[in-house]
Amino acid sequence: VDELSNGAHGIPSMPNPTRNLASLAVENGVITATASALAAGATYILKPNADGSTWTVGGTCVKLGYCNA
């Protein structure tokens, strides 16, 4: 998973920011979505296990009640 990042191995480049989404990044297989200021810059993070078969949900959006873990 170390090489699984935006623009590599068929993973799209980081999209342009939108009104609601500040960024969507893939770094070492971990996917992090960051909201714009409209949602206090909350993050939603998906982290794969070693073989990519399951994902752990995290980020500040869980604590803020914007998303479920």
mmJSON file of the N, C-alpha and C atoms, coordinates in Angstrom:
{"data_MODEL":{"atom_site":{
"group_PDB":["ATOM","ATOM","ATOM","ATOM","ATOM","ATOM","ATOM","ATOM","ATOM","ATOM","ATOM","ATOM","ATOM","ATOM","ATOM","ATOM","ATOM","ATOM","ATOM","ATOM","ATOM","ATOM","ATOM","ATOM","ATOM","ATOM","ATOM","ATOM","ATOM","ATOM","ATOM","ATOM","ATOM","ATOM","ATOM","ATOM","ATOM","ATOM","ATOM","ATOM","ATOM","ATOM","ATOM","ATOM","ATOM","ATOM","ATOM","ATOM","ATOM","ATOM","ATOM","ATOM","ATOM","ATOM","ATOM","ATOM","ATOM","ATOM","ATOM","ATOM","ATOM","ATOM","ATOM","ATOM","ATOM","ATOM","ATOM","ATOM","ATOM","ATOM","ATOM","ATOM","ATOM","ATOM","ATOM","ATOM","ATOM","ATOM","ATOM","ATOM","ATOM","ATOM","ATOM","ATOM","ATOM","ATOM","ATOM","ATOM","ATOM","ATOM","ATOM","ATOM","ATOM","ATOM","ATOM","ATOM","ATOM","ATOM","ATOM","ATOM","ATOM","ATOM","ATOM","ATOM","ATOM","ATOM","ATOM","ATOM","ATOM","ATOM","ATOM","ATOM","ATOM","ATOM","ATOM","ATOM","ATOM","ATOM","ATOM","ATOM","ATOM","ATOM","ATOM","ATOM","ATOM","ATOM","ATOM","ATOM","ATOM","ATOM","ATOM","ATOM","ATOM","ATOM","ATOM","ATOM","ATOM","ATOM","ATOM","ATOM","ATOM","ATOM","ATOM","ATOM","ATOM","ATOM","ATOM","ATOM","ATOM","ATOM","ATOM","ATOM","ATOM","ATOM","ATOM","ATOM","ATOM","ATOM","ATOM","ATOM","ATOM","ATOM","ATOM","ATOM","ATOM","ATOM","ATOM","ATOM","ATOM","ATOM","ATOM","ATOM","ATOM","ATOM","ATOM","ATOM","ATOM","ATOM","ATOM","ATOM","ATOM","ATOM","ATOM","ATOM","ATOM","ATOM","ATOM","ATOM","ATOM","ATOM","ATOM","ATOM","ATOM","ATOM","ATOM","ATOM","ATOM","ATOM","ATOM","ATOM","ATOM","ATOM","ATOM","ATOM","ATOM","ATOM","ATOM"],
"id":[1,2,3,4,5,6,7,8,9,10,11,12,13,14,15,16,17,18,19,20,21,22,23,24,25,26,27,28,29,30,31,32,33,34,35,36,37,38,39,40,41,42,43,44,45,46,47,48,49,50,51,52,53,54,55,56,57,58,59,60,61,62,63,64,65,66,67,68,69,70,71,72,73,74,75,76,77,78,79,80,81,82,83,84,85,86,87,88,89,90,91,92,93,94,95,96,97,98,99,100,101,102,103,104,105,106,107,108,109,110,111,112,113,114,115,116,117,118,119,120,121,122,123,124,125,126,127,128,129,130,131,132,133,134,135,136,137,138,139,140,141,142,143,144,145,146,147,148,149,150,151,152,153,154,155,156,157,158,159,160,161,162,163,164,165,166,167,168,169,170,171,172,173,174,175,176,177,178,179,180,181,182,183,184,185,186,187,188,189,190,191,192,193,194,195,196,197,198,199,200,201,202,203,204,205,206,207],
"type_symbol":["N","C","C","N","C","C","N","C","C","N","C","C","N","C","C","N","C","C","N","C","C","N","C","C","N","C","C","N","C","C","N","C","C","N","C","C","N","C","C","N","C","C","N","C","C","N","C","C","N","C","C","N","C","C","N","C","C","N","C","C","N","C","C","N","C","C","N","C","C","N","C","C","N","C","C","N","C","C","N","C","C","N","C","C","N","C","C","N","C","C","N","C","C","N","C","C","N","C","C","N","C","C","N","C","C","N","C","C","N","C","C","N","C","C","N","C","C","N","C","C","N","C","C","N","C","C","N","C","C","N","C","C","N","C","C","N","C","C","N","C","C","N","C","C","N","C","C","N","C","C","N","C","C","N","C","C","N","C","C","N","C","C","N","C","C","N","C","C","N","C","C","N","C","C","N","C","C","N","C","C","N","C","C","N","C","C","N","C","C","N","C","C","N","C","C","N","C","C","N","C","C","N","C","C","N","C","C"],
"label_atom_id":["N","CA","C","N","CA","C","N","CA","C","N","CA","C","N","CA","C","N","CA","C","N","CA","C","N","CA","C","N","CA","C","N","CA","C","N","CA","C","N","CA","C","N","CA","C","N","CA","C","N","CA","C","N","CA","C","N","CA","C","N","CA","C","N","CA","C","N","CA","C","N","CA","C","N","CA","C","N","CA","C","N","CA","C","N","CA","C","N","CA","C","N","CA","C","N","CA","C","N","CA","C","N","CA","C","N","CA","C","N","CA","C","N","CA","C","N","CA","C","N","CA","C","N","CA","C","N","CA","C","N","CA","C","N","CA","C","N","CA","C","N","CA","C","N","CA","C","N","CA","C","N","CA","C","N","CA","C","N","CA","C","N","CA","C","N","CA","C","N","CA","C","N","CA","C","N","CA","C","N","CA","C","N","CA","C","N","CA","C","N","CA","C","N","CA","C","N","CA","C","N","CA","C","N","CA","C","N","CA","C","N","CA","C","N","CA","C","N","CA","C","N","CA","C","N","CA","C","N","CA","C","N","CA","C","N","CA","C","N","CA","C"],
"label_alt_id":[null,null,null,null,null,null,null,null,null,null,null,null,null,null,null,null,null,null,null,null,null,null,null,null,null,null,null,null,null,null,null,null,null,null,null,null,null,null,null,null,null,null,null,null,null,null,null,null,null,null,null,null,null,null,null,null,null,null,null,null,null,null,null,null,null,null,null,null,null,null,null,null,null,null,null,null,null,null,null,null,null,null,null,null,null,null,null,null,null,null,null,null,null,null,null,null,null,null,null,null,null,null,null,null,null,null,null,null,null,null,null,null,null,null,null,null,null,null,null,null,null,null,null,null,null,null,null,null,null,null,null,null,null,null,null,null,null,null,null,null,null,null,null,null,null,null,null,null,null,null,null,null,null,null,null,null,null,null,null,null,null,null,null,null,null,null,null,null,null,null,null,null,null,null,null,null,null,null,null,null,null,null,null,null,null,null,null,null,null,null,null,null,null,null,null,null,null,null,null,null,null,null,null,null,null,null,null],
"label_comp_id":["VAL","VAL","VAL","ASP","ASP","ASP","GLU","GLU","GLU","LEU","LEU","LEU","SER","SER","SER","ASN","ASN","ASN","GLY","GLY","GLY","ALA","ALA","ALA","HIS","HIS","HIS","GLY","GLY","GLY","ILE","ILE","ILE","PRO","PRO","PRO","SER","SER","SER","MET","MET","MET","PRO","PRO","PRO","ASN","ASN","ASN","PRO","PRO","PRO","THR","THR","THR","ARG","ARG","ARG","ASN","ASN","ASN","LEU","LEU","LEU","ALA","ALA","ALA","SER","SER","SER","LEU","LEU","LEU","ALA","ALA","ALA","VAL","VAL","VAL","GLU","GLU","GLU","ASN","ASN","ASN","GLY","GLY","GLY","VAL","VAL","VAL","ILE","ILE","ILE","THR","THR","THR","ALA","ALA","ALA","THR","THR","THR","ALA","ALA","ALA","SER","SER","SER","ALA","ALA","ALA","LEU","LEU","LEU","ALA","ALA","ALA","ALA","ALA","ALA","GLY","GLY","GLY","ALA","ALA","ALA","THR","THR","THR","TYR","TYR","TYR","ILE","ILE","ILE","LEU","LEU","LEU","LYS","LYS","LYS","PRO","PRO","PRO","ASN","ASN","ASN","ALA","ALA","ALA","ASP","ASP","ASP","GLY","GLY","GLY","SER","SER","SER","THR","THR","THR","TRP","TRP","TRP","THR","THR","THR","VAL","VAL","VAL","GLY","GLY","GLY","GLY","GLY","GLY","THR","THR","THR","CYS","CYS","CYS","VAL","VAL","VAL","LYS","LYS","LYS","LEU","LEU","LEU","GLY","GLY","GLY","TYR","TYR","TYR","CYS","CYS","CYS","ASN","ASN","ASN","ALA","ALA","ALA"],
"label_asym_id":["A","A","A","A","A","A","A","A","A","A","A","A","A","A","A","A","A","A","A","A","A","A","A","A","A","A","A","A","A","A","A","A","A","A","A","A","A","A","A","A","A","A","A","A","A","A","A","A","A","A","A","A","A","A","A","A","A","A","A","A","A","A","A","A","A","A","A","A","A","A","A","A","A","A","A","A","A","A","A","A","A","A","A","A","A","A","A","A","A","A","A","A","A","A","A","A","A","A","A","A","A","A","A","A","A","A","A","A","A","A","A","A","A","A","A","A","A","A","A","A","A","A","A","A","A","A","A","A","A","A","A","A","A","A","A","A","A","A","A","A","A","A","A","A","A","A","A","A","A","A","A","A","A","A","A","A","A","A","A","A","A","A","A","A","A","A","A","A","A","A","A","A","A","A","A","A","A","A","A","A","A","A","A","A","A","A","A","A","A","A","A","A","A","A","A","A","A","A","A","A","A","A","A","A","A","A","A"],
"label_entity_id":["1","1","1","1","1","1","1","1","1","1","1","1","1","1","1","1","1","1","1","1","1","1","1","1","1","1","1","1","1","1","1","1","1","1","1","1","1","1","1","1","1","1","1","1","1","1","1","1","1","1","1","1","1","1","1","1","1","1","1","1","1","1","1","1","1","1","1","1","1","1","1","1","1","1","1","1","1","1","1","1","1","1","1","1","1","1","1","1","1","1","1","1","1","1","1","1","1","1","1","1","1","1","1","1","1","1","1","1","1","1","1","1","1","1","1","1","1","1","1","1","1","1","1","1","1","1","1","1","1","1","1","1","1","1","1","1","1","1","1","1","1","1","1","1","1","1","1","1","1","1","1","1","1","1","1","1","1","1","1","1","1","1","1","1","1","1","1","1","1","1","1","1","1","1","1","1","1","1","1","1","1","1","1","1","1","1","1","1","1","1","1","1","1","1","1","1","1","1","1","1","1","1","1","1","1","1","1"],
"label_seq_id":[1,1,1,2,2,2,3,3,3,4,4,4,5,5,5,6,6,6,7,7,7,8,8,8,9,9,9,10,10,10,11,11,11,12,12,12,13,13,13,14,14,14,15,15,15,16,16,16,17,17,17,18,18,18,19,19,19,20,20,20,21,21,21,22,22,22,23,23,23,24,24,24,25,25,25,26,26,26,27,27,27,28,28,28,29,29,29,30,30,30,31,31,31,32,32,32,33,33,33,34,34,34,35,35,35,36,36,36,37,37,37,38,38,38,39,39,39,40,40,40,41,41,41,42,42,42,43,43,43,44,44,44,45,45,45,46,46,46,47,47,47,48,48,48,49,49,49,50,50,50,51,51,51,52,52,52,53,53,53,54,54,54,55,55,55,56,56,56,57,57,57,58,58,58,59,59,59,60,60,60,61,61,61,62,62,62,63,63,63,64,64,64,65,65,65,66,66,66,67,67,67,68,68,68,69,69,69],
"pdbx_PDB_ins_code":[null,null,null,null,null,null,null,null,null,null,null,null,null,null,null,null,null,null,null,null,null,null,null,null,null,null,null,null,null,null,null,null,null,null,null,null,null,null,null,null,null,null,null,null,null,null,null,null,null,null,null,null,null,null,null,null,null,null,null,null,null,null,null,null,null,null,null,null,null,null,null,null,null,null,null,null,null,null,null,null,null,null,null,null,null,null,null,null,null,null,null,null,null,null,null,null,null,null,null,null,null,null,null,null,null,null,null,null,null,null,null,null,null,null,null,null,null,null,null,null,null,null,null,null,null,null,null,null,null,null,null,null,null,null,null,null,null,null,null,null,null,null,null,null,null,null,null,null,null,null,null,null,null,null,null,null,null,null,null,null,null,null,null,null,null,null,null,null,null,null,null,null,null,null,null,null,null,null,null,null,null,null,null,null,null,null,null,null,null,null,null,null,null,null,null,null,null,null,null,null,null,null,null,null,null,null,null],
"Cartn_x":[0.788,0.0,0.836,2.138,2.982,2.941,2.732,2.757,1.364,0.34,-1.022,-1.347,-1.143,-1.354,-2.011,-2.532,-3.152,-2.215,-2.76,-2.011,-1.177,-1.238,-0.451,-1.363,-0.99,-1.692,-3.19,-3.554,-4.947,-5.775,-5.163,-5.875,-5.876,-7.034,-7.095,-6.26,-5.88,-5.212,-6.167,-5.624,-6.464,-7.42,-8.721,-9.68,-9.546,-10.057,-10.091,-11.064,-10.788,-11.714,-13.078,-14.103,-15.463,-15.999,-17.238,-17.866,-17.863,-18.052,-18.155,-16.913,-16.076,-14.907,-13.629,-12.801,-11.529,-10.492,-10.453,-9.489,-9.913,-9.396,-9.604,-8.27,-7.577,-6.217,-6.085,-5.227,-4.848,-3.353,-2.963,-1.557,-1.26,-0.388,-0.045,-1.281,-2.274,-3.485,-4.556,-4.251,-5.217,-5.927,-7.255,-8.06,-8.559,-8.265,-8.696,-9.479,-10.732,-11.568,-11.643,-11.392,-11.456,-12.52,-13.459,-14.552,-14.053,-14.808,-14.517,-14.92,-14.755,-15.119,-16.61,-17.448,-18.886,-19.177,-18.279,-18.425,-17.23,-16.726,-15.658,-14.372,-14.149,-12.925,-12.852,-14.01,-14.051,-13.363,-12.772,-12.114,-12.852,-12.783,-13.311,-12.163,-11.69,-10.489,-10.82,-10.424,-10.562,-9.166,-8.893,-7.576,-7.722,-7.033,-7.15,-6.299,-6.717,-5.843,-4.717,-3.859,-2.658,-2.958,-4.058,-4.345,-5.454,-5.964,-6.977,-8.371,-8.602,-9.919,-10.928,-10.457,-11.351,-10.796,-11.668,-11.3,-11.721,-10.917,-11.25,-11.667,-12.787,-13.288,-12.874,-12.375,-11.983,-12.111,-11.535,-11.564,-12.416,-12.324,-13.065,-14.561,-14.985,-16.42,-17.176,-16.524,-17.167,-17.432,-16.432,-16.586,-17.609,-17.679,-18.623,-20.043,-20.211,-21.526,-21.964,-21.037,-21.36,-21.377,-20.698,-20.631,-20.536,-20.714,-20.672,-19.376,-18.907,-17.702,-18.067],
"Cartn_y":[-1.204,0.0,1.278,1.169,2.359,3.22,2.629,3.386,3.782,3.483,3.797,5.235,6.118,7.548,8.155,9.373,10.071,10.046,9.71,9.727,8.495,7.468,6.243,5.028,4.036,2.748,2.879,3.806,3.974,4.806,5.297,6.171,7.57,8.192,9.527,10.561,11.592,12.723,13.369,14.147,14.823,15.765,15.67,16.548,17.993,18.891,20.299,20.496,21.444,21.725,22.17,21.907,22.338,23.154,23.532,24.308,23.53,22.209,21.385,20.558,20.316,19.457,20.253,20.336,21.051,20.179,18.878,17.976,16.528,15.693,14.247,13.632,13.103,12.628,11.146,10.481,9.103,9.125,8.65,8.637,7.303,6.517,5.195,4.328,4.452,3.649,4.215,5.241,5.873,6.988,6.955,7.948,8.969,10.24,11.307,12.357,12.533,13.593,14.692,15.925,17.061,18.023,18.334,19.236,20.67,21.484,22.92,23.552,24.848,25.578,25.445,25.152,24.987,23.881,22.885,21.79,21.772,22.936,23.116,22.362,22.072,21.377,19.955,19.358,17.998,17.015,15.978,14.952,13.63,12.853,11.49,10.648,9.706,8.946,7.459,6.834,5.393,4.798,3.885,3.264,1.757,1.201,-0.232,-1.048,-2.314,-3.213,-3.653,-4.544,-4.925,-5.471,-6.22,-6.787,-6.042,-4.955,-4.135,-4.731,-5.743,-6.387,-5.708,-4.952,-4.211,-2.803,-1.901,-0.501,-0.015,0.831,1.496,2.921,3.357,4.708,5.591,6.768,7.716,9.136,10.031,11.444,12.253,13.547,14.435,14.443,13.999,13.989,13.039,11.971,11.028,11.728,12.408,13.114,14.241,14.895,15.987,15.51,14.207,13.65,13.811,14.167,14.322,12.989,11.971,10.662,9.567,8.336,7.183,6.409,5.823,4.989,3.583],
"Cartn_z":[0.0,0.0,0.0,0.199,0.291,-0.963,-2.124,-3.363,-3.839,-3.061,-3.469,-3.096,-4.07,-3.857,-5.083,-4.944,-6.074,-7.281,-8.439,-9.679,-9.947,-9.102,-9.296,-9.33,-10.124,-10.175,-10.461,-11.314,-11.698,-10.73,-9.663,-8.734,-9.341,-9.469,-10.092,-9.335,-10.042,-9.404,-8.413,-7.49,-6.515,-7.246,-6.956,-7.633,-7.165,-7.965,-7.582,-6.43,-5.557,-4.458,-4.995,-4.212,-4.546,-3.378,-3.469,-2.398,-1.076,-1.138,0.062,0.376,-0.622,-0.451,-0.672,0.361,0.236,-0.459,-0.094,-0.727,-0.565,-1.448,-1.404,-1.781,-0.793,-1.016,-0.701,-1.471,-1.203,-0.934,0.235,0.629,1.295,0.677,1.199,1.431,0.556,0.643,1.548,2.318,3.219,2.455,2.464,1.761,2.78,2.522,3.424,2.647,3.037,2.481,3.525,3.096,3.998,3.495,4.36,4.001,3.94,3.244,3.196,4.528,4.62,5.838,6.16,5.143,5.392,6.395,6.476,7.443,8.394,8.694,9.683,9.347,8.067,7.679,8.206,8.49,9.038,8.084,8.664,7.86,7.971,6.893,6.842,6.318,7.134,6.796,6.716,5.606,5.411,5.371,6.302,6.385,6.183,5.156,4.899,5.863,6.06,6.805,5.872,6.309,5.56,4.168,4.004,2.679,1.935,2.513,1.853,1.867,2.696,2.699,3.624,4.6,5.484,5.689,6.075,6.25,7.624,8.219,9.465,9.122,9.684,9.446,10.614,10.291,11.326,10.819,11.565,11.192,12.134,11.997,12.884,12.606,11.423,11.122,12.038,12.501,13.415,14.749,15.287,16.561,16.477,15.3,15.117,14.82,14.573,14.295,12.845,11.949,10.531,9.787,10.315,9.645,10.702,10.266,11.166,10.983,12.05,11.987,11.579],
"occupancy":[1.0,1.0,1.0,1.0,1.0,1.0,1.0,1.0,1.0,1.0,1.0,1.0,1.0,1.0,1.0,1.0,1.0,1.0,1.0,1.0,1.0,1.0,1.0,1.0,1.0,1.0,1.0,1.0,1.0,1.0,1.0,1.0,1.0,1.0,1.0,1.0,1.0,1.0,1.0,1.0,1.0,1.0,1.0,1.0,1.0,1.0,1.0,1.0,1.0,1.0,1.0,1.0,1.0,1.0,1.0,1.0,1.0,1.0,1.0,1.0,1.0,1.0,1.0,1.0,1.0,1.0,1.0,1.0,1.0,1.0,1.0,1.0,1.0,1.0,1.0,1.0,1.0,1.0,1.0,1.0,1.0,1.0,1.0,1.0,1.0,1.0,1.0,1.0,1.0,1.0,1.0,1.0,1.0,1.0,1.0,1.0,1.0,1.0,1.0,1.0,1.0,1.0,1.0,1.0,1.0,1.0,1.0,1.0,1.0,1.0,1.0,1.0,1.0,1.0,1.0,1.0,1.0,1.0,1.0,1.0,1.0,1.0,1.0,1.0,1.0,1.0,1.0,1.0,1.0,1.0,1.0,1.0,1.0,1.0,1.0,1.0,1.0,1.0,1.0,1.0,1.0,1.0,1.0,1.0,1.0,1.0,1.0,1.0,1.0,1.0,1.0,1.0,1.0,1.0,1.0,1.0,1.0,1.0,1.0,1.0,1.0,1.0,1.0,1.0,1.0,1.0,1.0,1.0,1.0,1.0,1.0,1.0,1.0,1.0,1.0,1.0,1.0,1.0,1.0,1.0,1.0,1.0,1.0,1.0,1.0,1.0,1.0,1.0,1.0,1.0,1.0,1.0,1.0,1.0,1.0,1.0,1.0,1.0,1.0,1.0,1.0,1.0,1.0,1.0,1.0,1.0,1.0],
"B_iso_or_equiv":[0.0,0.0,0.0,0.0,0.0,0.0,0.0,0.0,0.0,0.0,0.0,0.0,0.0,0.0,0.0,0.0,0.0,0.0,0.0,0.0,0.0,0.0,0.0,0.0,0.0,0.0,0.0,0.0,0.0,0.0,0.0,0.0,0.0,0.0,0.0,0.0,0.0,0.0,0.0,0.0,0.0,0.0,0.0,0.0,0.0,0.0,0.0,0.0,0.0,0.0,0.0,0.0,0.0,0.0,0.0,0.0,0.0,0.0,0.0,0.0,0.0,0.0,0.0,0.0,0.0,0.0,0.0,0.0,0.0,0.0,0.0,0.0,0.0,0.0,0.0,0.0,0.0,0.0,0.0,0.0,0.0,0.0,0.0,0.0,0.0,0.0,0.0,0.0,0.0,0.0,0.0,0.0,0.0,0.0,0.0,0.0,0.0,0.0,0.0,0.0,0.0,0.0,0.0,0.0,0.0,0.0,0.0,0.0,0.0,0.0,0.0,0.0,0.0,0.0,0.0,0.0,0.0,0.0,0.0,0.0,0.0,0.0,0.0,0.0,0.0,0.0,0.0,0.0,0.0,0.0,0.0,0.0,0.0,0.0,0.0,0.0,0.0,0.0,0.0,0.0,0.0,0.0,0.0,0.0,0.0,0.0,0.0,0.0,0.0,0.0,0.0,0.0,0.0,0.0,0.0,0.0,0.0,0.0,0.0,0.0,0.0,0.0,0.0,0.0,0.0,0.0,0.0,0.0,0.0,0.0,0.0,0.0,0.0,0.0,0.0,0.0,0.0,0.0,0.0,0.0,0.0,0.0,0.0,0.0,0.0,0.0,0.0,0.0,0.0,0.0,0.0,0.0,0.0,0.0,0.0,0.0,0.0,0.0,0.0,0.0,0.0,0.0,0.0,0.0,0.0,0.0,0.0],
"pdbx_formal_charge":[null,null,null,null,null,null,null,null,null,null,null,null,null,null,null,null,null,null,null,null,null,null,null,null,null,null,null,null,null,null,null,null,null,null,null,null,null,null,null,null,null,null,null,null,null,null,null,null,null,null,null,null,null,null,null,null,null,null,null,null,null,null,null,null,null,null,null,null,null,null,null,null,null,null,null,null,null,null,null,null,null,null,null,null,null,null,null,null,null,null,null,null,null,null,null,null,null,null,null,null,null,null,null,null,null,null,null,null,null,null,null,null,null,null,null,null,null,null,null,null,null,null,null,null,null,null,null,null,null,null,null,null,null,null,null,null,null,null,null,null,null,null,null,null,null,null,null,null,null,null,null,null,null,null,null,null,null,null,null,null,null,null,null,null,null,null,null,null,null,null,null,null,null,null,null,null,null,null,null,null,null,null,null,null,null,null,null,null,null,null,null,null,null,null,null,null,null,null,null,null,null,null,null,null,null,null,null],
"auth_seq_id":[1,1,1,2,2,2,3,3,3,4,4,4,5,5,5,6,6,6,7,7,7,8,8,8,9,9,9,10,10,10,11,11,11,12,12,12,13,13,13,14,14,14,15,15,15,16,16,16,17,17,17,18,18,18,19,19,19,20,20,20,21,21,21,22,22,22,23,23,23,24,24,24,25,25,25,26,26,26,27,27,27,28,28,28,29,29,29,30,30,30,31,31,31,32,32,32,33,33,33,34,34,34,35,35,35,36,36,36,37,37,37,38,38,38,39,39,39,40,40,40,41,41,41,42,42,42,43,43,43,44,44,44,45,45,45,46,46,46,47,47,47,48,48,48,49,49,49,50,50,50,51,51,51,52,52,52,53,53,53,54,54,54,55,55,55,56,56,56,57,57,57,58,58,58,59,59,59,60,60,60,61,61,61,62,62,62,63,63,63,64,64,64,65,65,65,66,66,66,67,67,67,68,68,68,69,69,69],
"auth_comp_id":["VAL","VAL","VAL","ASP","ASP","ASP","GLU","GLU","GLU","LEU","LEU","LEU","SER","SER","SER","ASN","ASN","ASN","GLY","GLY","GLY","ALA","ALA","ALA","HIS","HIS","HIS","GLY","GLY","GLY","ILE","ILE","ILE","PRO","PRO","PRO","SER","SER","SER","MET","MET","MET","PRO","PRO","PRO","ASN","ASN","ASN","PRO","PRO","PRO","THR","THR","THR","ARG","ARG","ARG","ASN","ASN","ASN","LEU","LEU","LEU","ALA","ALA","ALA","SER","SER","SER","LEU","LEU","LEU","ALA","ALA","ALA","VAL","VAL","VAL","GLU","GLU","GLU","ASN","ASN","ASN","GLY","GLY","GLY","VAL","VAL","VAL","ILE","ILE","ILE","THR","THR","THR","ALA","ALA","ALA","THR","THR","THR","ALA","ALA","ALA","SER","SER","SER","ALA","ALA","ALA","LEU","LEU","LEU","ALA","ALA","ALA","ALA","ALA","ALA","GLY","GLY","GLY","ALA","ALA","ALA","THR","THR","THR","TYR","TYR","TYR","ILE","ILE","ILE","LEU","LEU","LEU","LYS","LYS","LYS","PRO","PRO","PRO","ASN","ASN","ASN","ALA","ALA","ALA","ASP","ASP","ASP","GLY","GLY","GLY","SER","SER","SER","THR","THR","THR","TRP","TRP","TRP","THR","THR","THR","VAL","VAL","VAL","GLY","GLY","GLY","GLY","GLY","GLY","THR","THR","THR","CYS","CYS","CYS","VAL","VAL","VAL","LYS","LYS","LYS","LEU","LEU","LEU","GLY","GLY","GLY","TYR","TYR","TYR","CYS","CYS","CYS","ASN","ASN","ASN","ALA","ALA","ALA"],
"auth_asym_id":["A","A","A","A","A","A","A","A","A","A","A","A","A","A","A","A","A","A","A","A","A","A","A","A","A","A","A","A","A","A","A","A","A","A","A","A","A","A","A","A","A","A","A","A","A","A","A","A","A","A","A","A","A","A","A","A","A","A","A","A","A","A","A","A","A","A","A","A","A","A","A","A","A","A","A","A","A","A","A","A","A","A","A","A","A","A","A","A","A","A","A","A","A","A","A","A","A","A","A","A","A","A","A","A","A","A","A","A","A","A","A","A","A","A","A","A","A","A","A","A","A","A","A","A","A","A","A","A","A","A","A","A","A","A","A","A","A","A","A","A","A","A","A","A","A","A","A","A","A","A","A","A","A","A","A","A","A","A","A","A","A","A","A","A","A","A","A","A","A","A","A","A","A","A","A","A","A","A","A","A","A","A","A","A","A","A","A","A","A","A","A","A","A","A","A","A","A","A","A","A","A","A","A","A","A","A","A"],
"auth_atom_id":["N","CA","C","N","CA","C","N","CA","C","N","CA","C","N","CA","C","N","CA","C","N","CA","C","N","CA","C","N","CA","C","N","CA","C","N","CA","C","N","CA","C","N","CA","C","N","CA","C","N","CA","C","N","CA","C","N","CA","C","N","CA","C","N","CA","C","N","CA","C","N","CA","C","N","CA","C","N","CA","C","N","CA","C","N","CA","C","N","CA","C","N","CA","C","N","CA","C","N","CA","C","N","CA","C","N","CA","C","N","CA","C","N","CA","C","N","CA","C","N","CA","C","N","CA","C","N","CA","C","N","CA","C","N","CA","C","N","CA","C","N","CA","C","N","CA","C","N","CA","C","N","CA","C","N","CA","C","N","CA","C","N","CA","C","N","CA","C","N","CA","C","N","CA","C","N","CA","C","N","CA","C","N","CA","C","N","CA","C","N","CA","C","N","CA","C","N","CA","C","N","CA","C","N","CA","C","N","CA","C","N","CA","C","N","CA","C","N","CA","C","N","CA","C","N","CA","C","N","CA","C","N","CA","C","N","CA","C","N","CA","C"],
"pdbx_PDB_model_num":[1,1,1,1,1,1,1,1,1,1,1,1,1,1,1,1,1,1,1,1,1,1,1,1,1,1,1,1,1,1,1,1,1,1,1,1,1,1,1,1,1,1,1,1,1,1,1,1,1,1,1,1,1,1,1,1,1,1,1,1,1,1,1,1,1,1,1,1,1,1,1,1,1,1,1,1,1,1,1,1,1,1,1,1,1,1,1,1,1,1,1,1,1,1,1,1,1,1,1,1,1,1,1,1,1,1,1,1,1,1,1,1,1,1,1,1,1,1,1,1,1,1,1,1,1,1,1,1,1,1,1,1,1,1,1,1,1,1,1,1,1,1,1,1,1,1,1,1,1,1,1,1,1,1,1,1,1,1,1,1,1,1,1,1,1,1,1,1,1,1,1,1,1,1,1,1,1,1,1,1,1,1,1,1,1,1,1,1,1,1,1,1,1,1,1,1,1,1,1,1,1,1,1,1,1,1,1]
}}}
